[in-house]
Amino acid sequence: MAGCFLSSVAAGVFVGLDLQNNLIWIANGVLLSYLLLAPRWRWPAYLAAGMAGQFVGAFLVNGMHIKADYFTLGPLNALEAATCAFLLRRRSAQLPRLTDLRYLGRFLAFAIVGGPALTGILYGAGCVLWFHSSFWYGLLDWILTDSLGIAVATPACIAILHMRIGEWFRPGWNLWVPAALVVVAAVAFHYPQAPLLSVIFPLLLLVLLRLGLGWASVSLLLVAAIGNWSFGHLKSYMASVPGISVTAPALHLQIFVIAGTFMLYSVSVVMENLRAAKRRLQEMAALHRLVTANSRDIILLADLDGIPRYISEAVYALTGWKPQETMNRGFAEVVHPSDLAVVEKLMTELRNGADSGTVEYRVHRRRGGYVWVEGSFRRVNDAAIGLRTGVLQVVRDISERKLAEEKLRAANRVLEGIAAVDGLTGVANRRRFDEMLDREWRRGLREQQPLSIVLLDVDLFKLYNDTYGHLRGDSCLKQIAESALDVVTRPGDLVARYGGEEFAIILPGTETHGAERVAREICDTLRARQLAHSASPFGVVTISAGYASVVPQLGQSPPDLIEVADRALYEAKRKGRNLVCGSATNAELRLA
């Protein structure tokens, strides 16, 4: 409140209230700046302080010669400031932003044109009623003087009220620029023979660029005050030019101030836009540095040939190479030779129009060896020309995942092995037998190679279990499986448990005589173990065997081969057991 009062006093003293000499009335602009920054509920008090300050200023200038019309001008000035503030500040929390283009447009429309025009109409009517002068002269005089005062004083006072006192001295040595501007303005307006008026604009622009809109507005305010004082009290150089009336230099000064104000506003808006763009770029750069510095993934931007243009710092932790050491290295220098074709295929697809792709490959480490990574590739387009310009890659270390996948595959292989093995005997189970028979049948059909199978069945096994118990029966089955494994040793052959006490053997690439020999050797090997079987007429555990051989042909199937071998096995059991019978010759061999 004290600041508002003292500022209004200073504005009245510095400019005065003399209607003949007043070219720029800044007191209303000072009062408006306080209203724009103060809460609405305090506006009446600020308006009262402003009117009182203007009256005291007029009294200090004119003393006891103060005229009665000053008491009329005070309420009009307060009305003008209140009107401008109400039009500008629709919301109580809205603060002035003169560097914002939209707010600046409203400021020009409402504060510089609208408010002075409304109160100027009242002043023009008063001129007709009280002073018997021209309505249009009073209207134009009010609008010009008050509009210029608001345009110059309001931004300066807002800048002053926004800044702390210490901030005004922070520019340091740059303060010579406004000081030089004040000196040049004083000389230019006081000594018309010195052609210095044209230097004021460059100095104003220099103040704006170096110190900002606040200092520039204050400088322009001082220039306007010096010009106004020179016109009213020192009879400025323009009034002394022959053939020019007193009105002409006043108009020249007002146009000069209008041009300076327009220059400051337009340049400040451009500068604020540039500063806003700079802040956005700095924020984006800071965010980019934050992401790249803390990301474990490598962020890489390369051209369409795969040559990097940017690599994040994460490449050092993964490969041991610093970013600058890998800038000119293509895929052929860093990717494992076995994986290079996959990466180059993806790059070709991106060059030909694909948008993105993901590939797993190995990259070389500085200390030797390779590390598995997953590269997510995305095509980069230039938004301005719409053409492909490069590829953005996000490379992630997946060595732990690859290790886990390998462990999982190994575990799956173990599980598959367990699932394909008979739990009691340790040989292949029925499922494994069916899979291998189908595969070997297709290979025999393709290569026209013979395929044989042997079916084994324990003789009188039920009586064995009844005599010796199921535990001994299980042990007997294990020894039969061991006997078969002792004979069947080729890698491609398979011994499987076919049923309860039945076993089956697959012999790829084996003809009839080979199958017969294998069956006989298994029977001999088991008989050599001398497993007692008191319920058998042979006194030991024996087996019966049936074999079959065939070259697979179209129209035949694996079950056909099993059926032939099963008939041979049935024939061996029907003939008295402990026999080997074949499908081709039905030969019967009694084991001694």
Buried (B, 14 or more C-beta within 10 A) or exposed (E): EEBBBBBBBBBBBBBBBEBEBBBBBBBBBBBBBBBBBBEEEBBEEBBBBBBBBBBBBBBBBBEEEBEEBBEBBBEBBBBBBBBBBBBBBEEEEEEBEBBBEEBBEBBBEBBBBBBBBBBBBBBBEBBEEEEEBEBEEBBEBBBBBBBBBBBBBBBBBBBBBEBEEEEBEEBEEBBEBBEBBBEBBBBBBBEBEEEBBEBBBEBBBBBBEBBBBBBBBBBBBBBBBBBBBBBBEEEBBBBEEEEEEEEEBBBBBBEBBBEBBEBBBEBBBEBBEEEEEEEEEEEEEEEEEEEBEEBEBBBBBBBBEBEBEEBBBBBBEBBBBEBEBBEEBBBEEBBBEEBBEBBBEBBEBBEEEBEEBEBBBBBBBEEEEBBBBBBBBBBBEEEEEEEBBBBBBBBBBBEEEBEEEEEEEEEEEEEEEEEBBBEEBEBBBBEBBBEBBEEBBEBBBEEEBBBBBBBBBBBBBEEBBEBBEEEBBEBBBBBBBBBBBBBBEEEEBBBBBBEEBBBBBBBBBBBBBBBBBBBBBBBEBBBEEEBEBEEBEBEBBBBBBBBBBBEBEEEEEBEBBBEBBBBBBBBBBEBEBBBBBBBBEEEEBEBE
